[in-house]
Amino acid sequence: MSASIPSIELHSGDLPEGIGFADCVAVDTETLGLKHARDRLCLIQLSAGDGTCHLVQFPQGDYDAPRLMALLRDPTVTKLFHYARFDIAVLSRYLGVTCAPVYCTKIASKLVRTYTDRHGLKDLCRELLGIDLSKDQQSSDWGAAKLSRDQIRYAASDVLHLHALKRKLDEMLVREGRAELASACFQFLATRARLDLEGWADEDVFAH
């Protein structure tokens, strides 16, 4: 089954006025690479789980996005990620925001899908939703002034299914008695991201 993308809206620099995401917004980021200090934030994807994706593209070095920043800081809106650890650190580094509250589908998957070591977004969508995502554009130039149609479709697919995955994973967390443990992990993510940014990315501070 192929993932369909009903609606994608591309914005420059910030969200326009009047867009709402209810009480939960799916969020993802695209950067030039995987090193926070070196590889700049290029794109943020957001979806309310309604089949529409909003993409915010940043001109190089310009991160003045007050409406987007207000959304990410809003304590009444859950920010829903897949591999939140990376995205939260990126958003802190470039927008100066600490996202809260948050939910990470990758952490939830690791807590309940203990029968597999495959916890990527593509794996989750295939097993839990019957959707086959394409990852062909995962490594591409997100800093380009004009994104290709394939890049835009790929970016949107990273957030369009997170709400449906959250519902499935929440059921499994409750079934296995691990919802409270998941919540505690989500609350620690801001600290984990700060450790990454301040030099402890590869060191386990809890180790002997």
LINQUIZI-V687968 format. One record per residue. N is the residue number from 1. RES is the residue in one letter. SS is DSSP state (alpha for helix, beta for strand, coil for the rest). PSI is psi in whole degrees, -180 to 180 (999 if undefined). OMEGA is omega in radians with two decimals (* if undefined). Layout:
BEGIN
n:N res:RES ss:SS psi:PSI omega:OMEGA
n:N res:RES ss:SS psi:PSI omega:OMEGA
END
This chain:
BEGIN
n:1 res:M ss:coil psi:133 omega:-3.13
n:2 res:S ss:beta psi:147 omega:3.10
n:3 res:A ss:coil psi:131 omega:3.10
n:4 res:S ss:coil psi:150 omega:-3.13
n:5 res:I ss:coil psi:94 omega:-3.05
n:6 res:P ss:coil psi:-40 omega:-3.00
n:7 res:S ss:beta psi:129 omega:3.09
n:8 res:I ss:beta psi:129 omega:3.11
n:9 res:E ss:beta psi:127 omega:-3.10
n:10 res:L ss:beta psi:127 omega:-3.14
n:11 res:H ss:beta psi:153 omega:3.13
n:12 res:S ss:beta psi:121 omega:2.98
n:13 res:G ss:coil psi:-33 omega:-3.11
n:14 res:D ss:coil psi:167 omega:3.00
n:15 res:L ss:coil psi:144 omega:3.02
n:16 res:P ss:coil psi:166 omega:3.11
n:17 res:E ss:coil psi:151 omega:2.98
n:18 res:G ss:coil psi:4 omega:3.11
n:19 res:I ss:coil psi:128 omega:3.12
n:20 res:G ss:coil psi:153 omega:-3.11
n:21 res:F ss:coil psi:19 omega:3.13
n:22 res:A ss:coil psi:-139 omega:-3.03
n:23 res:D ss:coil psi:6 omega:-3.14
n:24 res:C ss:beta psi:123 omega:3.13
n:25 res:V ss:beta psi:128 omega:3.04
n:26 res:A ss:beta psi:136 omega:-3.04
n:27 res:V ss:beta psi:141 omega:3.01
n:28 res:D ss:beta psi:162 omega:3.11
n:29 res:T ss:beta psi:153 omega:2.98
n:30 res:E ss:beta psi:131 omega:-3.12
n:31 res:T ss:beta psi:173 omega:3.13
n:32 res:L ss:coil psi:-13 omega:3.13
n:33 res:G ss:coil psi:-161 omega:-3.02
n:34 res:L ss:coil psi:13 omega:3.09
n:35 res:K ss:coil psi:117 omega:-3.02
n:36 res:H ss:coil psi:-43 omega:-3.05
n:37 res:A ss:coil psi:-22 omega:-3.06
n:38 res:R ss:coil psi:-40 omega:-2.90
n:39 res:D ss:coil psi:109 omega:-2.98
n:40 res:R ss:coil psi:155 omega:3.03
n:41 res:L ss:beta psi:129 omega:-3.10
n:42 res:C ss:beta psi:-34 omega:-2.97
n:43 res:L ss:beta psi:142 omega:2.98
n:44 res:I ss:beta psi:133 omega:3.10
n:45 res:Q ss:beta psi:140 omega:-3.13
n:46 res:L ss:beta psi:143 omega:3.08
n:47 res:S ss:beta psi:144 omega:3.06
n:48 res:A ss:coil psi:5 omega:-3.11
n:49 res:G ss:coil psi:17 omega:-3.09
n:50 res:D ss:coil psi:14 omega:-3.14
n:51 res:G ss:coil psi:-1 omega:3.10
n:52 res:T ss:beta psi:138 omega:3.10
n:53 res:C ss:beta psi:133 omega:3.04
n:54 res:H ss:beta psi:124 omega:3.10
n:55 res:L ss:beta psi:129 omega:3.08
n:56 res:V ss:beta psi:113 omega:-3.13
n:57 res:Q ss:beta psi:135 omega:-3.08
n:58 res:F ss:coil psi:122 omega:2.95
n:59 res:P ss:coil psi:148 omega:-3.00
n:60 res:Q ss:coil psi:122 omega:3.05
n:61 res:G ss:coil psi:0 omega:-3.10
n:62 res:D ss:coil psi:104 omega:-3.10
n:63 res:Y ss:coil psi:31 omega:3.08
n:64 res:D ss:coil psi:92 omega:-3.03
n:65 res:A ss:coil psi:73 omega:-3.01
n:66 res:P ss:alpha psi:-38 omega:-3.13
n:67 res:R ss:alpha psi:-41 omega:3.08
n:68 res:L ss:alpha psi:-44 omega:-3.13
n:69 res:M ss:alpha psi:-38 omega:3.12
n:70 res:A ss:alpha psi:-40 omega:3.10
n:71 res:L ss:alpha psi:-46 omega:-3.09
n:72 res:L ss:alpha psi:-27 omega:3.11
n:73 res:R ss:alpha psi:-14 omega:-3.01
n:74 res:D ss:coil psi:116 omega:-3.09
n:75 res:P ss:coil psi:-10 omega:3.13
n:76 res:T ss:coil psi:-4 omega:-3.11
n:77 res:V ss:coil psi:120 omega:3.06
n:78 res:T ss:beta psi:131 omega:3.08
n:79 res:K ss:beta psi:118 omega:-2.99
n:80 res:L ss:beta psi:118 omega:-3.06
n:81 res:F ss:beta psi:165 omega:2.81
n:82 res:H ss:coil psi:119 omega:-2.94
n:83 res:Y ss:coil psi:64 omega:-3.10
n:84 res:A ss:alpha psi:-30 omega:-3.09
n:85 res:R ss:alpha psi:-45 omega:-3.13
n:86 res:F ss:alpha psi:-49 omega:-3.05
n:87 res:D ss:alpha psi:-41 omega:3.14
n:88 res:I ss:alpha psi:-40 omega:3.11
n:89 res:A ss:alpha psi:-42 omega:3.13
n:90 res:V ss:alpha psi:-45 omega:-3.12
n:91 res:L ss:alpha psi:-34 omega:3.06
n:92 res:S ss:alpha psi:-43 omega:-3.09
n:93 res:R ss:alpha psi:-42 omega:-3.00
n:94 res:Y ss:alpha psi:-28 omega:3.13
n:95 res:L ss:alpha psi:-12 omega:3.13
n:96 res:G ss:coil psi:27 omega:-3.12
n:97 res:V ss:coil psi:146 omega:2.98
n:98 res:T ss:coil psi:112 omega:-3.08
n:99 res:C ss:coil psi:129 omega:3.07
n:100 res:A ss:coil psi:143 omega:-0.15
n:101 res:P ss:coil psi:162 omega:-3.10
n:102 res:V ss:beta psi:162 omega:3.08
n:103 res:Y ss:beta psi:136 omega:-3.14
n:104 res:C ss:beta psi:117 omega:-3.12
n:105 res:T ss:alpha psi:-25 omega:3.13
n:106 res:K ss:alpha psi:-43 omega:3.08
n:107 res:I ss:alpha psi:-45 omega:3.12
n:108 res:A ss:alpha psi:-42 omega:3.13
n:109 res:S ss:alpha psi:-43 omega:-3.12
n:110 res:K ss:alpha psi:-27 omega:-3.14
n:111 res:L ss:alpha psi:-25 omega:-3.07
n:112 res:V ss:alpha psi:-27 omega:3.14
n:113 res:R ss:coil psi:58 omega:-3.08
n:114 res:T ss:coil psi:-2 omega:3.10
n:115 res:Y ss:coil psi:2 omega:-3.12
n:116 res:T ss:coil psi:160 omega:3.01
n:117 res:D ss:coil psi:14 omega:-3.14
n:118 res:R ss:coil psi:104 omega:-3.07
n:119 res:H ss:coil psi:18 omega:3.08
n:120 res:G ss:coil psi:161 omega:-3.13
n:121 res:L ss:alpha psi:-40 omega:3.12
n:122 res:K ss:alpha psi:-42 omega:3.14
n:123 res:D ss:alpha psi:-43 omega:3.14
n:124 res:L ss:alpha psi:-45 omega:-3.13
n:125 res:C ss:alpha psi:-39 omega:-3.13
n:126 res:R ss:alpha psi:-47 omega:-3.06
n:127 res:E ss:alpha psi:-47 omega:-2.99
n:128 res:L ss:alpha psi:-27 omega:-3.06
n:129 res:L ss:alpha psi:-11 omega:-3.09
n:130 res:G ss:coil psi:28 omega:-3.12
n:131 res:I ss:coil psi:131 omega:-3.13
n:132 res:D ss:beta psi:107 omega:-3.13
n:133 res:L ss:coil psi:145 omega:3.01
n:134 res:S ss:coil psi:135 omega:3.10
n:135 res:K ss:coil psi:23 omega:-3.05
n:136 res:D ss:coil psi:-29 omega:-3.07
n:137 res:Q ss:coil psi:13 omega:-3.08
n:138 res:Q ss:coil psi:-42 omega:3.08
n:139 res:S ss:coil psi:96 omega:3.10
n:140 res:S ss:coil psi:175 omega:-3.05
n:141 res:D ss:coil psi:93 omega:-3.14
n:142 res:W ss:coil psi:-8 omega:3.09
n:143 res:G ss:coil psi:-2 omega:-3.14
n:144 res:A ss:coil psi:144 omega:-3.13
n:145 res:A ss:coil psi:-35 omega:3.12
n:146 res:K ss:coil psi:119 omega:3.14
n:147 res:L ss:coil psi:147 omega:3.11
n:148 res:S ss:coil psi:164 omega:3.09
n:149 res:R ss:alpha psi:-39 omega:3.13
n:150 res:D ss:alpha psi:-39 omega:3.09
n:151 res:Q ss:alpha psi:-45 omega:-3.12
n:152 res:I ss:alpha psi:-43 omega:3.12
n:153 res:R ss:alpha psi:-42 omega:3.11
n:154 res:Y ss:alpha psi:-48 omega:-3.11
n:155 res:A ss:alpha psi:-43 omega:-3.14
n:156 res:A ss:alpha psi:-39 omega:-3.08
n:157 res:S ss:alpha psi:-21 omega:-3.13
n:158 res:D ss:alpha psi:-16 omega:-3.13
n:159 res:V ss:alpha psi:-19 omega:-3.01
n:160 res:L ss:alpha psi:-22 omega:-3.05
n:161 res:H ss:coil psi:2 omega:-3.04
n:162 res:L ss:alpha psi:-35 omega:3.12
n:163 res:H ss:alpha psi:-43 omega:3.13
n:164 res:A ss:alpha psi:-39 omega:3.09
n:165 res:L ss:alpha psi:-42 omega:3.13
n:166 res:K ss:alpha psi:-43 omega:3.14
n:167 res:R ss:alpha psi:-44 omega:3.13
n:168 res:K ss:alpha psi:-45 omega:-3.09
n:169 res:L ss:alpha psi:-36 omega:3.09
n:170 res:D ss:alpha psi:-41 omega:3.10
n:171 res:E ss:alpha psi:-42 omega:-3.14
n:172 res:M ss:alpha psi:-39 omega:3.11
n:173 res:L ss:alpha psi:-43 omega:3.10
n:174 res:V ss:alpha psi:-45 omega:-3.13
n:175 res:R ss:alpha psi:-40 omega:-3.08
n:176 res:E ss:coil psi:3 omega:3.12
n:177 res:G ss:coil psi:33 omega:-3.06
n:178 res:R ss:coil psi:14 omega:-3.12
n:179 res:A ss:alpha psi:-41 omega:3.14
n:180 res:E ss:alpha psi:-40 omega:3.10
n:181 res:L ss:alpha psi:-42 omega:3.11
n:182 res:A ss:alpha psi:-44 omega:3.14
n:183 res:S ss:alpha psi:-41 omega:3.12
n:184 res:A ss:alpha psi:-39 omega:3.09
n:185 res:C ss:alpha psi:-43 omega:-3.13
n:186 res:F ss:alpha psi:-39 omega:-3.12
n:187 res:Q ss:alpha psi:-26 omega:-3.13
n:188 res:F ss:alpha psi:-12 omega:-3.01
n:189 res:L ss:alpha psi:-38 omega:3.13
n:190 res:A ss:alpha psi:-39 omega:3.09
n:191 res:T ss:alpha psi:-40 omega:3.11
n:192 res:R ss:alpha psi:-41 omega:3.12
n:193 res:A ss:alpha psi:-39 omega:3.11
n:194 res:R ss:alpha psi:-41 omega:3.07
n:195 res:L ss:alpha psi:-42 omega:3.11
n:196 res:D ss:alpha psi:-46 omega:-3.07
n:197 res:L ss:alpha psi:-28 omega:-3.05
n:198 res:E ss:coil psi:10 omega:2.96
n:199 res:G ss:coil psi:4 omega:-3.14
n:200 res:W ss:coil psi:35 omega:-3.10
n:201 res:A ss:coil psi:-38 omega:-3.03
n:202 res:D ss:coil psi:6 omega:-3.10
n:203 res:E ss:coil psi:131 omega:3.11
n:204 res:D ss:coil psi:103 omega:-3.08
n:205 res:V ss:coil psi:-11 omega:3.11
n:206 res:F ss:coil psi:-8 omega:-3.12
n:207 res:A ss:coil psi:162 omega:3.14
n:208 res:H ss:coil psi:999 omega:*
END
